[in-house]
Amino acid sequence: MENSYLNKKPVISVVSSTSNSGKTTLIEGIVKVLKSRGYEVGVIKYDVREFQIDYPGKDSYRFTEAGADNVVIASDNKMAMIKKLHRENSIDELLVFFKDADIIIVEGFKDNEFPKIEVYRRTGKSQLLYKNPEYNFTNIVAIVSTEKIKSDIPVFNLNDTDRITGFIEKNFMGVPQNE
């Protein structure tokens, strides 16, 4: 397989046609395996709802309420930035925060050019995105499911995060695998 992704910092997108399909669980498992193998891992999560990490009464909240466009909260072991947005950021705009990462995993942001791993669980409204003309995704590189699926791309069991991570390492990070 010709791999044009190996020359760039790997960004892998995990997508599904429905929520509660296992995307977060899969990403959590992949992150654990990658960390155990010594990688610096970044994750970008798209939230369709307006999330809240800042609360009334906190200093950072007061700064934001006073009109600050950006507030950074920092301690000895972590930091967070609260930035008012006037439009949705693209993944490319968010990648600047991941200079030290060896790999970035994206949950959501379906309409991007990065390679995608599809998580599929058979439910009432679910449908496979791969080769579905309604979605027209040409960059789905693997399917992860608890179902038996016949496909011309690799299919992995949702619980086999070691093999899924090996697939990512081999195809997007250039790490040889023992087959």
PyMOL CGO cylinders between C-alpha atoms (Angstrom):
from pymol import cmd
from pymol.cgo import CYLINDER

trace = [
    CYLINDER, 0.00, 0.00, 0.00, 1.47, 3.38, -1.05, 0.3, 1, 1, 1, 1, 1, 1,
    CYLINDER, 1.47, 3.38, -1.05, 1.65, 5.45, 2.10, 0.3, 1, 1, 1, 1, 1, 1,
    CYLINDER, 1.65, 5.45, 2.10, 1.75, 9.21, 1.66, 0.3, 1, 1, 1, 1, 1, 1,
    CYLINDER, 1.75, 9.21, 1.66, 1.18, 9.72, 5.40, 0.3, 1, 1, 1, 1, 1, 1,
    CYLINDER, 1.18, 9.72, 5.40, 4.62, 8.58, 6.57, 0.3, 1, 1, 1, 1, 1, 1,
    CYLINDER, 4.62, 8.58, 6.57, 6.32, 11.91, 5.78, 0.3, 1, 1, 1, 1, 1, 1,
    CYLINDER, 6.32, 11.91, 5.78, 4.09, 13.89, 8.13, 0.3, 1, 1, 1, 1, 1, 1,
    CYLINDER, 4.09, 13.89, 8.13, 3.29, 13.80, 11.85, 0.3, 1, 1, 1, 1, 1, 1,
    CYLINDER, 3.29, 13.80, 11.85, 0.60, 11.13, 12.02, 0.3, 1, 1, 1, 1, 1, 1,
    CYLINDER, 0.60, 11.13, 12.02, -2.94, 12.30, 12.62, 0.3, 1, 1, 1, 1, 1, 1,
    CYLINDER, -2.94, 12.30, 12.62, -5.52, 9.51, 12.81, 0.3, 1, 1, 1, 1, 1, 1,
    CYLINDER, -5.52, 9.51, 12.81, -9.24, 10.28, 12.93, 0.3, 1, 1, 1, 1, 1, 1,
    CYLINDER, -9.24, 10.28, 12.93, -11.65, 7.89, 14.67, 0.3, 1, 1, 1, 1, 1, 1,
    CYLINDER, -11.65, 7.89, 14.67, -15.18, 8.15, 13.29, 0.3, 1, 1, 1, 1, 1, 1,
    CYLINDER, -15.18, 8.15, 13.29, -18.56, 6.45, 13.49, 0.3, 1, 1, 1, 1, 1, 1,
    CYLINDER, -18.56, 6.45, 13.49, -22.04, 6.98, 12.08, 0.3, 1, 1, 1, 1, 1, 1,
    CYLINDER, -22.04, 6.98, 12.08, -23.52, 7.11, 15.60, 0.3, 1, 1, 1, 1, 1, 1,
    CYLINDER, -23.52, 7.11, 15.60, -22.61, 8.18, 19.10, 0.3, 1, 1, 1, 1, 1, 1,
    CYLINDER, -22.61, 8.18, 19.10, -21.95, 5.58, 21.82, 0.3, 1, 1, 1, 1, 1, 1,
    CYLINDER, -21.95, 5.58, 21.82, -20.26, 3.32, 19.28, 0.3, 1, 1, 1, 1, 1, 1,
    CYLINDER, -20.26, 3.32, 19.28, -17.02, 2.87, 21.22, 0.3, 1, 1, 1, 1, 1, 1,
    CYLINDER, -17.02, 2.87, 21.22, -14.86, 5.66, 19.75, 0.3, 1, 1, 1, 1, 1, 1,
    CYLINDER, -14.86, 5.66, 19.75, -13.77, 7.00, 23.13, 0.3, 1, 1, 1, 1, 1, 1,
    CYLINDER, -13.77, 7.00, 23.13, -13.10, 3.50, 24.48, 0.3, 1, 1, 1, 1, 1, 1,
    CYLINDER, -13.10, 3.50, 24.48, -11.02, 2.66, 21.40, 0.3, 1, 1, 1, 1, 1, 1,
    CYLINDER, -11.02, 2.66, 21.40, -9.01, 5.88, 21.63, 0.3, 1, 1, 1, 1, 1, 1,
    CYLINDER, -9.01, 5.88, 21.63, -8.44, 5.34, 25.34, 0.3, 1, 1, 1, 1, 1, 1,
    CYLINDER, -8.44, 5.34, 25.34, -7.09, 1.85, 24.61, 0.3, 1, 1, 1, 1, 1, 1,
    CYLINDER, -7.09, 1.85, 24.61, -4.85, 3.03, 21.77, 0.3, 1, 1, 1, 1, 1, 1,
    CYLINDER, -4.85, 3.03, 21.77, -3.47, 5.86, 23.93, 0.3, 1, 1, 1, 1, 1, 1,
    CYLINDER, -3.47, 5.86, 23.93, -2.62, 3.39, 26.72, 0.3, 1, 1, 1, 1, 1, 1,
    CYLINDER, -2.62, 3.39, 26.72, -0.78, 1.09, 24.30, 0.3, 1, 1, 1, 1, 1, 1,
    CYLINDER, -0.78, 1.09, 24.30, 1.07, 3.96, 22.61, 0.3, 1, 1, 1, 1, 1, 1,
    CYLINDER, 1.07, 3.96, 22.61, 2.12, 5.40, 25.99, 0.3, 1, 1, 1, 1, 1, 1,
    CYLINDER, 2.12, 5.40, 25.99, 3.36, 1.97, 27.10, 0.3, 1, 1, 1, 1, 1, 1,
    CYLINDER, 3.36, 1.97, 27.10, 5.52, 1.95, 23.95, 0.3, 1, 1, 1, 1, 1, 1,
    CYLINDER, 5.52, 1.95, 23.95, 7.05, 5.33, 24.83, 0.3, 1, 1, 1, 1, 1, 1,
    CYLINDER, 7.05, 5.33, 24.83, 5.17, 7.70, 22.53, 0.3, 1, 1, 1, 1, 1, 1,
    CYLINDER, 5.17, 7.70, 22.53, 4.02, 11.25, 23.25, 0.3, 1, 1, 1, 1, 1, 1,
    CYLINDER, 4.02, 11.25, 23.25, 0.31, 11.16, 22.34, 0.3, 1, 1, 1, 1, 1, 1,
    CYLINDER, 0.31, 11.16, 22.34, -2.15, 14.00, 21.69, 0.3, 1, 1, 1, 1, 1, 1,
    CYLINDER, -2.15, 14.00, 21.69, -5.92, 13.73, 21.38, 0.3, 1, 1, 1, 1, 1, 1,
    CYLINDER, -5.92, 13.73, 21.38, -8.37, 16.22, 19.89, 0.3, 1, 1, 1, 1, 1, 1,
    CYLINDER, -8.37, 16.22, 19.89, -12.05, 15.70, 20.78, 0.3, 1, 1, 1, 1, 1, 1,
    CYLINDER, -12.05, 15.70, 20.78, -14.86, 17.49, 18.97, 0.3, 1, 1, 1, 1, 1, 1,
    CYLINDER, -14.86, 17.49, 18.97, -17.88, 18.16, 21.16, 0.3, 1, 1, 1, 1, 1, 1,
    CYLINDER, -17.88, 18.16, 21.16, -21.14, 19.12, 19.47, 0.3, 1, 1, 1, 1, 1, 1,
    CYLINDER, -21.14, 19.12, 19.47, -22.44, 20.48, 22.75, 0.3, 1, 1, 1, 1, 1, 1,
    CYLINDER, -22.44, 20.48, 22.75, -20.99, 23.55, 24.42, 0.3, 1, 1, 1, 1, 1, 1,
    CYLINDER, -20.99, 23.55, 24.42, -18.71, 22.02, 27.05, 0.3, 1, 1, 1, 1, 1, 1,
    CYLINDER, -18.71, 22.02, 27.05, -17.75, 23.76, 30.27, 0.3, 1, 1, 1, 1, 1, 1,
    CYLINDER, -17.75, 23.76, 30.27, -14.40, 23.51, 32.05, 0.3, 1, 1, 1, 1, 1, 1,
    CYLINDER, -14.40, 23.51, 32.05, -14.62, 26.87, 33.78, 0.3, 1, 1, 1, 1, 1, 1,
    CYLINDER, -14.62, 26.87, 33.78, -17.14, 27.55, 36.55, 0.3, 1, 1, 1, 1, 1, 1,
    CYLINDER, -17.14, 27.55, 36.55, -18.61, 30.60, 38.31, 0.3, 1, 1, 1, 1, 1, 1,
    CYLINDER, -18.61, 30.60, 38.31, -16.58, 31.68, 41.29, 0.3, 1, 1, 1, 1, 1, 1,
    CYLINDER, -16.58, 31.68, 41.29, -13.24, 30.49, 39.88, 0.3, 1, 1, 1, 1, 1, 1,
    CYLINDER, -13.24, 30.49, 39.88, -10.64, 33.14, 39.04, 0.3, 1, 1, 1, 1, 1, 1,
    CYLINDER, -10.64, 33.14, 39.04, -10.37, 31.97, 35.44, 0.3, 1, 1, 1, 1, 1, 1,
    CYLINDER, -10.37, 31.97, 35.44, -14.14, 32.29, 35.03, 0.3, 1, 1, 1, 1, 1, 1,
    CYLINDER, -14.14, 32.29, 35.03, -14.01, 35.82, 36.40, 0.3, 1, 1, 1, 1, 1, 1,
    CYLINDER, -14.01, 35.82, 36.40, -11.26, 36.74, 33.91, 0.3, 1, 1, 1, 1, 1, 1,
    CYLINDER, -11.26, 36.74, 33.91, -13.33, 35.36, 31.02, 0.3, 1, 1, 1, 1, 1, 1,
    CYLINDER, -13.33, 35.36, 31.02, -16.46, 37.14, 32.24, 0.3, 1, 1, 1, 1, 1, 1,
    CYLINDER, -16.46, 37.14, 32.24, -14.46, 40.38, 32.45, 0.3, 1, 1, 1, 1, 1, 1,
    CYLINDER, -14.46, 40.38, 32.45, -13.73, 40.04, 28.73, 0.3, 1, 1, 1, 1, 1, 1,
    CYLINDER, -13.73, 40.04, 28.73, -10.42, 38.20, 28.42, 0.3, 1, 1, 1, 1, 1, 1,
    CYLINDER, -10.42, 38.20, 28.42, -10.25, 36.45, 25.04, 0.3, 1, 1, 1, 1, 1, 1,
    CYLINDER, -10.25, 36.45, 25.04, -7.75, 33.85, 26.28, 0.3, 1, 1, 1, 1, 1, 1,
    CYLINDER, -7.75, 33.85, 26.28, -7.15, 32.50, 29.76, 0.3, 1, 1, 1, 1, 1, 1,
    CYLINDER, -7.15, 32.50, 29.76, -4.49, 29.90, 30.59, 0.3, 1, 1, 1, 1, 1, 1,
    CYLINDER, -4.49, 29.90, 30.59, -4.69, 27.95, 33.82, 0.3, 1, 1, 1, 1, 1, 1,
    CYLINDER, -4.69, 27.95, 33.82, -1.36, 26.37, 34.72, 0.3, 1, 1, 1, 1, 1, 1,
    CYLINDER, -1.36, 26.37, 34.72, 0.07, 24.31, 37.55, 0.3, 1, 1, 1, 1, 1, 1,
    CYLINDER, 0.07, 24.31, 37.55, 3.23, 22.27, 38.01, 0.3, 1, 1, 1, 1, 1, 1,
    CYLINDER, 3.23, 22.27, 38.01, 1.83, 19.28, 36.11, 0.3, 1, 1, 1, 1, 1, 1,
    CYLINDER, 1.83, 19.28, 36.11, -0.81, 20.46, 33.62, 0.3, 1, 1, 1, 1, 1, 1,
    CYLINDER, -0.81, 20.46, 33.62, -2.34, 23.44, 31.87, 0.3, 1, 1, 1, 1, 1, 1,
    CYLINDER, -2.34, 23.44, 31.87, -5.54, 24.38, 30.07, 0.3, 1, 1, 1, 1, 1, 1,
    CYLINDER, -5.54, 24.38, 30.07, -6.39, 27.22, 27.75, 0.3, 1, 1, 1, 1, 1, 1,
    CYLINDER, -6.39, 27.22, 27.75, -9.82, 28.76, 27.52, 0.3, 1, 1, 1, 1, 1, 1,
    CYLINDER, -9.82, 28.76, 27.52, -10.18, 30.71, 24.28, 0.3, 1, 1, 1, 1, 1, 1,
    CYLINDER, -10.18, 30.71, 24.28, -13.30, 32.42, 23.03, 0.3, 1, 1, 1, 1, 1, 1,
    CYLINDER, -13.30, 32.42, 23.03, -14.04, 31.32, 19.49, 0.3, 1, 1, 1, 1, 1, 1,
    CYLINDER, -14.04, 31.32, 19.49, -15.99, 33.23, 16.90, 0.3, 1, 1, 1, 1, 1, 1,
    CYLINDER, -15.99, 33.23, 16.90, -16.04, 30.26, 14.52, 0.3, 1, 1, 1, 1, 1, 1,
    CYLINDER, -16.04, 30.26, 14.52, -15.24, 26.55, 14.62, 0.3, 1, 1, 1, 1, 1, 1,
    CYLINDER, -15.24, 26.55, 14.62, -11.53, 25.76, 14.50, 0.3, 1, 1, 1, 1, 1, 1,
    CYLINDER, -11.53, 25.76, 14.50, -10.23, 23.36, 11.88, 0.3, 1, 1, 1, 1, 1, 1,
    CYLINDER, -10.23, 23.36, 11.88, -8.06, 20.44, 12.92, 0.3, 1, 1, 1, 1, 1, 1,
    CYLINDER, -8.06, 20.44, 12.92, -5.08, 22.16, 11.29, 0.3, 1, 1, 1, 1, 1, 1,
    CYLINDER, -5.08, 22.16, 11.29, -5.60, 25.17, 13.58, 0.3, 1, 1, 1, 1, 1, 1,
    CYLINDER, -5.60, 25.17, 13.58, -5.68, 22.88, 16.62, 0.3, 1, 1, 1, 1, 1, 1,
    CYLINDER, -5.68, 22.88, 16.62, -2.58, 20.89, 15.64, 0.3, 1, 1, 1, 1, 1, 1,
    CYLINDER, -2.58, 20.89, 15.64, -0.33, 23.82, 16.63, 0.3, 1, 1, 1, 1, 1, 1,
    CYLINDER, -0.33, 23.82, 16.63, -0.92, 22.80, 20.26, 0.3, 1, 1, 1, 1, 1, 1,
    CYLINDER, -0.92, 22.80, 20.26, 0.70, 19.39, 19.67, 0.3, 1, 1, 1, 1, 1, 1,
    CYLINDER, 0.70, 19.39, 19.67, 4.29, 20.23, 18.70, 0.3, 1, 1, 1, 1, 1, 1,
    CYLINDER, 4.29, 20.23, 18.70, 5.72, 17.60, 21.07, 0.3, 1, 1, 1, 1, 1, 1,
    CYLINDER, 5.72, 17.60, 21.07, 3.33, 14.80, 20.11, 0.3, 1, 1, 1, 1, 1, 1,
    CYLINDER, 3.33, 14.80, 20.11, 4.54, 11.79, 18.11, 0.3, 1, 1, 1, 1, 1, 1,
    CYLINDER, 4.54, 11.79, 18.11, 0.94, 11.11, 17.01, 0.3, 1, 1, 1, 1, 1, 1,
    CYLINDER, 0.94, 11.11, 17.01, -2.40, 12.89, 17.29, 0.3, 1, 1, 1, 1, 1, 1,
    CYLINDER, -2.40, 12.89, 17.29, -5.69, 11.02, 17.47, 0.3, 1, 1, 1, 1, 1, 1,
    CYLINDER, -5.69, 11.02, 17.47, -8.87, 12.90, 16.58, 0.3, 1, 1, 1, 1, 1, 1,
    CYLINDER, -8.87, 12.90, 16.58, -12.36, 11.96, 17.75, 0.3, 1, 1, 1, 1, 1, 1,
    CYLINDER, -12.36, 11.96, 17.75, -15.07, 13.53, 15.63, 0.3, 1, 1, 1, 1, 1, 1,
    CYLINDER, -15.07, 13.53, 15.63, -14.36, 16.13, 12.94, 0.3, 1, 1, 1, 1, 1, 1,
    CYLINDER, -14.36, 16.13, 12.94, -15.54, 13.59, 10.34, 0.3, 1, 1, 1, 1, 1, 1,
    CYLINDER, -15.54, 13.59, 10.34, -14.97, 15.88, 7.38, 0.3, 1, 1, 1, 1, 1, 1,
    CYLINDER, -14.97, 15.88, 7.38, -11.18, 15.99, 7.36, 0.3, 1, 1, 1, 1, 1, 1,
    CYLINDER, -11.18, 15.99, 7.36, -8.49, 14.71, 5.02, 0.3, 1, 1, 1, 1, 1, 1,
    CYLINDER, -8.49, 14.71, 5.02, -6.72, 12.55, 7.60, 0.3, 1, 1, 1, 1, 1, 1,
    CYLINDER, -6.72, 12.55, 7.60, -6.87, 8.74, 7.53, 0.3, 1, 1, 1, 1, 1, 1,
    CYLINDER, -6.87, 8.74, 7.53, -9.86, 7.43, 9.42, 0.3, 1, 1, 1, 1, 1, 1,
    CYLINDER, -9.86, 7.43, 9.42, -10.51, 4.34, 11.49, 0.3, 1, 1, 1, 1, 1, 1,
    CYLINDER, -10.51, 4.34, 11.49, -14.22, 3.61, 11.53, 0.3, 1, 1, 1, 1, 1, 1,
    CYLINDER, -14.22, 3.61, 11.53, -15.81, 2.20, 14.67, 0.3, 1, 1, 1, 1, 1, 1,
    CYLINDER, -15.81, 2.20, 14.67, -18.96, 0.25, 13.84, 0.3, 1, 1, 1, 1, 1, 1,
    CYLINDER, -18.96, 0.25, 13.84, -21.56, -1.21, 16.17, 0.3, 1, 1, 1, 1, 1, 1,
    CYLINDER, -21.56, -1.21, 16.17, -24.80, -2.57, 14.80, 0.3, 1, 1, 1, 1, 1, 1,
    CYLINDER, -24.80, -2.57, 14.80, -27.68, -0.60, 16.28, 0.3, 1, 1, 1, 1, 1, 1,
    CYLINDER, -27.68, -0.60, 16.28, -31.01, 0.63, 14.96, 0.3, 1, 1, 1, 1, 1, 1,
    CYLINDER, -31.01, 0.63, 14.96, -29.64, 3.74, 13.23, 0.3, 1, 1, 1, 1, 1, 1,
    CYLINDER, -29.64, 3.74, 13.23, -26.05, 2.70, 12.59, 0.3, 1, 1, 1, 1, 1, 1,
    CYLINDER, -26.05, 2.70, 12.59, -24.63, 2.19, 9.14, 0.3, 1, 1, 1, 1, 1, 1,
    CYLINDER, -24.63, 2.19, 9.14, -21.16, 1.47, 7.90, 0.3, 1, 1, 1, 1, 1, 1,
    CYLINDER, -21.16, 1.47, 7.90, -19.51, 4.66, 6.61, 0.3, 1, 1, 1, 1, 1, 1,
    CYLINDER, -19.51, 4.66, 6.61, -16.96, 2.79, 4.51, 0.3, 1, 1, 1, 1, 1, 1,
    CYLINDER, -16.96, 2.79, 4.51, -18.02, 2.70, 0.85, 0.3, 1, 1, 1, 1, 1, 1,
    CYLINDER, -18.02, 2.70, 0.85, -21.33, 4.37, 1.75, 0.3, 1, 1, 1, 1, 1, 1,
    CYLINDER, -21.33, 4.37, 1.75, -22.17, 6.82, -1.08, 0.3, 1, 1, 1, 1, 1, 1,
    CYLINDER, -22.17, 6.82, -1.08, -24.09, 9.01, 1.36, 0.3, 1, 1, 1, 1, 1, 1,
    CYLINDER, -24.09, 9.01, 1.36, -20.84, 9.84, 3.17, 0.3, 1, 1, 1, 1, 1, 1,
    CYLINDER, -20.84, 9.84, 3.17, -18.29, 9.53, 0.33, 0.3, 1, 1, 1, 1, 1, 1,
    CYLINDER, -18.29, 9.53, 0.33, -15.30, 9.01, 2.63, 0.3, 1, 1, 1, 1, 1, 1,
    CYLINDER, -15.30, 9.01, 2.63, -12.29, 7.87, 0.61, 0.3, 1, 1, 1, 1, 1, 1,
    CYLINDER, -12.29, 7.87, 0.61, -9.83, 7.83, 3.50, 0.3, 1, 1, 1, 1, 1, 1,
    CYLINDER, -9.83, 7.83, 3.50, -11.20, 5.13, 5.81, 0.3, 1, 1, 1, 1, 1, 1,
    CYLINDER, -11.20, 5.13, 5.81, -8.22, 2.81, 6.29, 0.3, 1, 1, 1, 1, 1, 1,
    CYLINDER, -8.22, 2.81, 6.29, -9.62, 0.27, 8.76, 0.3, 1, 1, 1, 1, 1, 1,
    CYLINDER, -9.62, 0.27, 8.76, -12.83, -0.79, 10.47, 0.3, 1, 1, 1, 1, 1, 1,
    CYLINDER, -12.83, -0.79, 10.47, -13.06, -1.66, 14.16, 0.3, 1, 1, 1, 1, 1, 1,
    CYLINDER, -13.06, -1.66, 14.16, -16.10, -3.56, 15.37, 0.3, 1, 1, 1, 1, 1, 1,
    CYLINDER, -16.10, -3.56, 15.37, -17.46, -6.30, 17.56, 0.3, 1, 1, 1, 1, 1, 1,
    CYLINDER, -17.46, -6.30, 17.56, -19.29, -7.61, 14.47, 0.3, 1, 1, 1, 1, 1, 1,
    CYLINDER, -19.29, -7.61, 14.47, -17.94, -9.94, 11.78, 0.3, 1, 1, 1, 1, 1, 1,
    CYLINDER, -17.94, -9.94, 11.78, -17.49, -7.72, 8.73, 0.3, 1, 1, 1, 1, 1, 1,
    CYLINDER, -17.49, -7.72, 8.73, -16.22, -8.66, 5.27, 0.3, 1, 1, 1, 1, 1, 1,
    CYLINDER, -16.22, -8.66, 5.27, -14.20, -5.82, 3.78, 0.3, 1, 1, 1, 1, 1, 1,
    CYLINDER, -14.20, -5.82, 3.78, -11.33, -5.08, 1.44, 0.3, 1, 1, 1, 1, 1, 1,
    CYLINDER, -11.33, -5.08, 1.44, -9.65, -3.01, 4.18, 0.3, 1, 1, 1, 1, 1, 1,
    CYLINDER, -9.65, -3.01, 4.18, -8.39, -4.34, 7.54, 0.3, 1, 1, 1, 1, 1, 1,
    CYLINDER, -8.39, -4.34, 7.54, -11.07, -5.18, 10.12, 0.3, 1, 1, 1, 1, 1, 1,
    CYLINDER, -11.07, -5.18, 10.12, -10.12, -5.39, 13.80, 0.3, 1, 1, 1, 1, 1, 1,
    CYLINDER, -10.12, -5.39, 13.80, -11.98, -6.44, 16.92, 0.3, 1, 1, 1, 1, 1, 1,
    CYLINDER, -11.98, -6.44, 16.92, -12.79, -3.43, 19.11, 0.3, 1, 1, 1, 1, 1, 1,
    CYLINDER, -12.79, -3.43, 19.11, -11.02, -5.05, 22.05, 0.3, 1, 1, 1, 1, 1, 1,
    CYLINDER, -11.02, -5.05, 22.05, -7.77, -5.80, 20.18, 0.3, 1, 1, 1, 1, 1, 1,
    CYLINDER, -7.77, -5.80, 20.18, -6.04, -2.49, 20.83, 0.3, 1, 1, 1, 1, 1, 1,
    CYLINDER, -6.04, -2.49, 20.83, -2.56, -4.05, 20.53, 0.3, 1, 1, 1, 1, 1, 1,
    CYLINDER, -2.56, -4.05, 20.53, -3.19, -5.10, 16.91, 0.3, 1, 1, 1, 1, 1, 1,
    CYLINDER, -3.19, -5.10, 16.91, -4.95, -1.83, 16.07, 0.3, 1, 1, 1, 1, 1, 1,
    CYLINDER, -4.95, -1.83, 16.07, -2.03, 0.14, 17.52, 0.3, 1, 1, 1, 1, 1, 1,
    CYLINDER, -2.03, 0.14, 17.52, 0.42, -2.05, 15.58, 0.3, 1, 1, 1, 1, 1, 1,
    CYLINDER, 0.42, -2.05, 15.58, -1.50, -1.25, 12.39, 0.3, 1, 1, 1, 1, 1, 1,
    CYLINDER, -1.50, -1.25, 12.39, -1.23, 2.48, 13.17, 0.3, 1, 1, 1, 1, 1, 1,
    CYLINDER, -1.23, 2.48, 13.17, 2.49, 2.21, 13.97, 0.3, 1, 1, 1, 1, 1, 1,
    CYLINDER, 2.49, 2.21, 13.97, 3.25, 0.29, 10.77, 0.3, 1, 1, 1, 1, 1, 1,
    CYLINDER, 3.25, 0.29, 10.77, 1.14, 2.30, 8.36, 0.3, 1, 1, 1, 1, 1, 1,
    CYLINDER, 1.14, 2.30, 8.36, 1.35, 5.82, 9.77, 0.3, 1, 1, 1, 1, 1, 1,
    CYLINDER, 1.35, 5.82, 9.77, 4.45, 5.95, 11.95, 0.3, 1, 1, 1, 1, 1, 1,
    CYLINDER, 4.45, 5.95, 11.95, 6.79, 3.79, 9.87, 0.3, 1, 1, 1, 1, 1, 1,
    CYLINDER, 6.79, 3.79, 9.87, 7.45, 1.27, 12.66, 0.3, 1, 1, 1, 1, 1, 1,
    CYLINDER, 7.45, 1.27, 12.66, 8.11, -2.25, 11.31, 0.3, 1, 1, 1, 1, 1, 1,
    CYLINDER, 8.11, -2.25, 11.31, 5.89, -4.94, 12.84, 0.3, 1, 1, 1, 1, 1, 1,
    CYLINDER, 5.89, -4.94, 12.84, 6.50, -8.62, 13.43, 0.3, 1, 1, 1, 1, 1, 1,
    CYLINDER, 6.50, -8.62, 13.43, 3.73, -10.19, 11.36, 0.3, 1, 1, 1, 1, 1, 1,
]
cmd.load_cgo(trace, "trace")
